[in-house]
Amino acid sequence: MASITLNHVAKHFGNKVAISDIDMKVEDGEFLVLLGPSGCGKSTLLRMLAGLETATSGEIHVGGRRVDQLPPSARDMAFVFQSYALYPHMSVRRNIAFPLIMRQFKWWFHIPLLGGLAKRRIERSPAVSELVEKTARTLSLTEMLDRYPRTLSGGQRQRVALGRAMVRQPEVFLMDEPLSNLDAKLRSAMRAEITRLHQRVGGTFVYVTHDQVEAMTMGTRIALMRDGVIQQFGTPREIYTSPANTYVARFIGTPPMNLIEGRVDAGMIKLGEANLPLPQALAAAGREAGRDPVLLGIRPNALTLAASGGQGQLAGTVSLVEHVGAESVVAVKLSHAATAHDEEGAVAGEIMITTQGYSELKAGDPVSVVLDLSEAVLFSRSTGEQLRAGLALAA
């Protein structure tokens, strides 16, 4: 297996910039998730790695070897497609064995009788047969080897597609939203299966998805993309607890991070009529903003509800309550503070709070919100970038 290095990689479709000057290093054995909304360039970047798209500029290296000028067949990568892309006229056994058969391809394989006999001979050879059987056992497909794709469920077809990639024993596995066609329960099961596969195989995986749950549960690192640009590259925990900007803050998390406008002065942050002391690290970061307004970013689980107002609390009114199994999500319209608008259409002045158990609150109830600022971050109101102590505020 091998590391992947992208040096100033870009992709243009005419005047449209799909990928803009990406630099990235994926270590050997990592599970990298390319995350972002539709049209952000994540699938285009994956296809450039595979050689299915040509980079407009830049270099791609795998294991120290430059591959961006090589054809797909010479890159030693396996690609798992969103649509499975199985051959319907071939059995599961032949689908899995097909990459091994094609390694020994001869021009006369196109002759119907001779080609069929040659392919069958390769498929039944001890080396190929043993590898196919081993792969099938790994993916619990042994009893399905002689069946055809049309007789399989969606999850079984996905496992066959994974088996076809595994049997090649490639340096890199590339997966383009492989679970998007499955129902929620099966998707959860397949997430765990792919994670276990990565642990067993120990290969380098690059996985494309728009689903943040897949990204947070499967990836060792995540590259969150927007309009062809990587917004943040880090571990799931880094991206969740310390988002680089307000876009990342609002994209990651369900419900997403709350953004409350305020001003920092002398180690305190003023949110509407409330004036709260900041932890030392946040106070130092807030000084970078000077007199400019900031956005306090705080996750819904770092907020709690109280029945009556008190010092250091934000007053508001419940506007919506959603019961989600073991917890409830409560939307609160603040009385004297406003959240920032964003492209997701967040309601001005409204924040989301998660509480354990079944909440008895209902729309219209007055509440007070208590903030745990030890889990908060600060963003520049003008640029949206996170404020960090010692870093000058971007213009």
C-alpha positions in Angstrom: 0.0 0.0 0.0 1.1 3.6 -0.5 0.7 7.2 0.4 -0.9 9.7 -1.9 0.4 13.2 -2.5 -1.4 15.9 -4.5 0.7 19.0 -5.5 -1.2 22.0 -6.8 -3.9 19.8 -8.5 -6.5 21.7 -10.5 -9.3 20.7 -12.9 -11.1 23.1 -15.2 -14.1 22.3 -17.5 -13.9 25.2 -19.9 -14.4 28.3 -17.7 -15.7 26.3 -14.8 -13.2 25.6 -12.1 -14.1 22.2 -10.6 -10.9 21.7 -8.5 -8.8 24.7 -7.4 -5.1 24.2 -6.6 -5.3 21.4 -4.0 -2.3 20.3 -2.0 -2.8 17.2 0.2 -0.9 14.3 1.7 -2.7 11.0 2.5 -0.5 8.7 4.6 -0.1 5.0 3.9 -3.0 3.0 5.4 -5.2 6.0 6.0 -9.0 6.1 5.4 -9.5 9.5 3.8 -13.0 10.8 3.3 -13.7 13.5 0.7 -16.8 15.2 2.1 -19.0 17.9 0.8 -22.3 18.8 -0.9 -23.2 17.9 -4.5 -21.1 19.8 -7.0 -18.2 20.6 -4.6 -15.7 18.6 -6.7 -15.1 15.6 -4.5 -16.1 13.0 -7.2 -14.0 14.8 -9.8 -11.0 14.7 -7.5 -11.5 10.9 -7.0 -11.8 10.4 -10.7 -8.5 12.3 -11.2 -6.8 9.9 -8.8 -8.2 7.0 -10.7 -7.2 8.4 -14.1 -10.8 8.7 -15.3 -10.3 12.5 -15.5 -7.2 14.3 -16.5 -5.8 17.0 -14.2 -5.6 20.4 -15.8 -2.5 21.2 -13.8 -0.5 19.8 -10.9 1.0 16.4 -10.0 -0.4 13.2 -8.3 2.1 10.8 -6.7 1.3 7.4 -5.2 4.0 5.8 -3.1 6.5 8.3 -4.5 5.7 7.4 -8.1 4.1 10.1 -10.3 0.9 8.7 -11.8 -1.1 11.6 -13.2 0.4 10.9 -16.7 -0.3 7.1 -16.5 -3.4 5.4 -17.8 -5.9 4.0 -15.2 -4.7 0.4 -15.7 -1.1 1.4 -14.7 -2.0 3.1 -11.4 -2.7 0.0 -9.3 -6.0 1.4 -7.9 -9.4 -0.2 -7.4 -12.5 1.8 -8.0 -15.9 1.0 -6.3 -18.7 2.8 -8.2 -21.9 4.3 -6.8 -24.0 2.1 -9.1 -22.0 -1.1 -8.3 -21.3 -1.6 -12.0 -21.5 -5.4 -11.9 -21.7 -7.5 -15.1 -25.3 -8.8 -15.1 -24.5 -11.8 -17.4 -21.6 -13.0 -15.1 -21.9 -15.0 -11.8 -20.7 -13.5 -8.6 -17.6 -15.7 -8.9 -16.8 -14.4 -12.4 -17.5 -10.8 -11.4 -15.0 -11.0 -8.6 -12.4 -12.9 -10.7 -12.8 -10.6 -13.7 -9.9 -8.2 -12.8 -7.6 -11.2 -12.5 -8.7 -12.6 -15.8 -8.1 -9.3 -17.5 -4.6 -9.2 -16.2 -3.9 -12.1 -18.6 -5.9 -10.6 -21.4 -5.0 -11.6 -25.0 -6.4 -10.1 -28.2 -8.0 -13.5 -29.1 -10.1 -13.4 -26.0 -12.6 -11.6 -28.2 -13.1 -14.8 -30.2 -16.3 -16.2 -28.6 -15.3 -19.9 -28.3 -11.6 -19.5 -27.7 -12.0 -16.5 -25.4 -14.6 -18.2 -23.3 -12.5 -21.3 -22.8 -9.4 -19.2 -21.9 -11.3 -17.1 -19.4 -12.8 -20.2 -17.8 -9.4 -21.8 -17.5 -7.9 -18.7 -15.8 -10.9 -18.5 -13.4 -10.4 -22.2 -12.4 -6.7 -22.0 -12.0 -5.5 -22.7 -8.4 -4.1 -19.2 -7.8 -7.2 -17.3 -9.1 -9.7 -19.7 -7.5 -8.0 -19.6 -4.1 -7.9 -15.8 -4.1 -11.6 -15.5 -5.2 -12.6 -18.0 -2.4 -10.6 -16.1 0.2 -12.2 -12.8 -0.8 -15.7 -14.3 -0.8 -15.1 -15.7 2.7 -14.0 -12.3 3.9 -17.2 -10.7 2.6 -19.5 -13.6 3.5 -20.3 -14.3 -0.2 -19.3 -17.9 -0.3 -22.8 -19.2 -0.7 -23.6 -16.7 -3.4 -20.6 -17.3 -5.8 -22.7 -19.1 -8.4 -25.6 -16.6 -8.3 -26.1 -13.7 -10.6 -26.3 -10.0 -9.6 -30.1 -9.8 -10.4 -30.8 -12.3 -7.6 -28.9 -10.3 -4.9 -30.0 -7.5 -2.6 -28.4 -4.1 -2.7 -26.1 -4.8 0.2 -25.0 -8.1 -1.4 -24.3 -6.4 -4.7 -22.2 -3.8 -2.8 -20.2 -6.6 -1.2 -19.6 -8.1 -4.6 -18.3 -4.8 -5.9 -16.0 -4.5 -2.9 -14.8 -8.1 -3.5 -14.0 -7.2 -7.1 -11.8 -4.4 -5.9 -10.2 -6.4 -3.1 -9.2 -9.3 -5.2 -6.8 -7.1 -7.2 -4.9 -6.4 -4.0 -4.3 -2.8 -5.1 -2.2 -0.1 -3.5 -5.3 2.3 -3.2 -9.0 1.7 -2.8 -11.2 4.4 -4.3 -14.9 4.5 -3.4 -17.5 6.9 -4.9 -20.5 7.2 -2.6 -20.9 3.4 -2.6 -23.7 3.3 0.0 -26.0 6.0 -1.3 -28.4 3.5 -3.0 -29.0 1.6 0.3 -31.7 2.1 2.9 -30.7 3.6 6.3 -30.4 0.3 8.2 -28.4 -1.4 5.5 -26.2 1.7 5.1 -25.3 1.5 8.8 -24.4 -2.2 8.5 -22.2 -1.6 5.4 -20.4 1.3 7.1 -19.3 -1.0 9.8 -18.3 -3.7 7.2 -16.2 -1.3 5.2 -14.5 0.0 8.3 -13.7 -3.6 9.3 -12.4 -4.3 5.8 -10.0 -1.3 6.1 -8.8 -2.6 9.4 -8.2 -6.1 8.0 -6.7 -5.1 4.6 -4.7 -2.2 6.0 -4.8 -0.4 2.7 -5.1 3.3 1.8 -8.8 4.1 1.2 -10.2 7.3 -0.4 -13.9 7.5 0.1 -16.3 10.1 -1.4 -19.6 10.9 0.4 -22.0 13.8 1.1 -23.1 12.1 4.3 -21.4 13.5 7.4 -22.3 10.5 9.5 -20.3 8.2 7.1 -17.4 10.7 7.2 -17.3 11.0 11.0 -17.6 7.3 11.7 -15.4 5.8 9.0 -12.6 8.3 8.2 -9.3 8.6 10.0 -9.1 12.1 8.3 -11.6 14.2 6.4 -11.2 16.7 3.6 -14.3 18.9 3.7 -14.8 20.5 0.3 -16.7 23.5 -1.1 -16.6 24.7 -4.7 -13.5 22.8 -5.5 -11.6 24.1 -2.4 -10.7 22.1 0.7 -12.2 24.1 3.6 -10.6 21.9 6.3 -8.4 18.8 6.4 -8.1 17.0 9.7 -9.4 14.2 11.9 -13.1 13.9 12.6 -12.6 15.2 16.1 -10.6 18.2 15.0 -13.2 19.2 12.4 -16.1 18.7 14.9 -14.5 20.5 17.9 -12.5 23.2 16.1 -14.0 24.0 12.7 -11.8 26.2 10.5 -14.7 28.5 9.5 -18.4 29.0 9.8 -19.1 26.8 6.7 -17.4 23.8 8.4 -19.2 24.6 11.6 -22.6 24.6 10.0 -21.9 21.6 7.7 -20.7 19.2 10.5 -23.0 18.2 13.2 -26.7 17.4 13.5 -28.1 19.8 14.5 -25.2 22.0 13.3 -23.2 24.4 15.4 -25.0 27.5 16.7 -23.6 30.9 15.7 -24.4 33.8 18.0 -23.3 37.3 17.2 -21.4 39.2 20.0 -18.5 41.4 20.9 -15.4 40.6 23.0 -14.1 43.1 25.5 -11.7 42.7 28.4 -12.1 38.9 28.5 -15.9 39.0 28.3 -18.3 38.4 25.5 -21.5 40.4 25.2 -24.4 38.5 23.6 -27.4 40.8 23.5 -28.0 41.8 27.1 -25.9 38.9 28.6 -22.2 39.5 29.4 -20.3 36.3 29.9 -16.7 35.6 31.0 -14.6 33.8 28.4 -12.2 31.0 29.1 -8.6 32.2 28.8 -7.9 30.6 25.4 -11.1 32.2 23.9 -10.4 35.5 25.5 -6.9 35.5 23.9 -8.5 34.6 20.5 -11.2 37.3 20.9 -8.5 40.0 21.2 -7.6 39.3 17.6 -11.0 40.7 16.6 -10.4 44.0 18.3 -13.6 46.0 18.3 -15.1 44.0 15.4 -18.1 41.8 16.1 -17.5 38.0 16.4 -19.6 34.9 16.1 -19.7 32.6 19.0 -19.8 29.0 17.8 -21.3 26.5 20.2 -22.6 23.0 19.7 -26.2 22.2 20.7 -25.0 19.6 23.3 -23.0 22.4 25.1 -26.2 24.2 25.9 -28.7 23.5 28.6 -32.1 24.8 29.5 -33.3 26.4 32.7 -36.8 27.4 33.7 -36.1 31.0 34.7 -33.6 33.6 33.8 -30.4 34.2 35.7 -27.0 35.9 35.4 -25.0 34.6 32.4 -28.1 33.1 30.7 -29.8 33.9 27.5 -33.6 34.4 27.6 -35.7 33.0 24.8 -38.9 31.2 23.8 -39.3 27.6 22.5 -40.3 27.7 18.9 -40.0 23.9 18.0 -39.4 20.6 19.8 -38.4 17.4 17.9 -38.3 14.1 19.7 -35.5 11.8 18.4 -35.5 8.6 20.3 -33.2 9.0 23.4 -33.0 12.8 23.0 -35.0 15.9 22.1 -34.0 18.8 19.9 -35.3 22.1 21.1 -35.3 25.3 18.9 -35.2 28.5 21.0 -35.9 32.0 19.6 -33.6 34.3 21.6 -34.9 37.5 23.0 -31.8 39.7 22.8 -29.2 38.0 20.6 -29.2 37.0 17.0 -27.5 34.1 15.2 -25.9 34.7 11.9 -27.6 34.0 8.6 -26.0 31.3 6.5 -26.6 29.5 3.2 -28.6 26.8 5.0 -31.3 29.4 5.9 -30.8 29.5 9.6 -33.5 31.6 11.3 -32.1 34.8 12.8 -32.1 34.7 16.5 -32.9 31.0 16.8 -30.5 28.4 18.3 -30.8 24.6 18.6 -30.3 22.7 21.9 -30.2 18.9 22.5 -31.5 17.5 25.7 -31.5 13.9 27.0 -34.8 12.1 27.1 -38.3 13.2 26.1 -38.7 16.9 26.6 -42.0 18.1 28.0 -41.5 21.6 26.6 -43.7 23.0 23.9 -43.7 25.9 21.5 -44.3 29.2 23.3 -42.7 28.2 26.6 -40.3 30.8 28.0 -36.8 29.3 28.8 -33.3 30.4 29.7 -30.2 29.0 28.0 -27.0 28.2 29.9 -23.8 28.1 27.8 -20.8 25.9 28.5 -18.1 28.2 26.9 -15.4 25.7 27.5 -16.6 24.0 24.3 -17.1 27.1 22.3 -15.1 28.7 19.5 -14.9 32.2 18.0 -15.2 33.2 14.4 -14.6 36.5 12.6 -18.0 38.0 11.7 -16.5 39.5 8.5 -14.5 36.6 7.1 -16.1 33.6 8.8 -12.6 32.2 9.8 -12.0 30.8 13.2 -10.1 33.2 15.5 -7.1 31.8 17.2 -4.8 33.4 19.7 -1.6 34.8 18.1 -3.0 34.8 14.6 -3.8 38.1 13.0 -7.4 38.6 11.9 -7.7 38.2 8.2 -8.7 41.3 6.3 
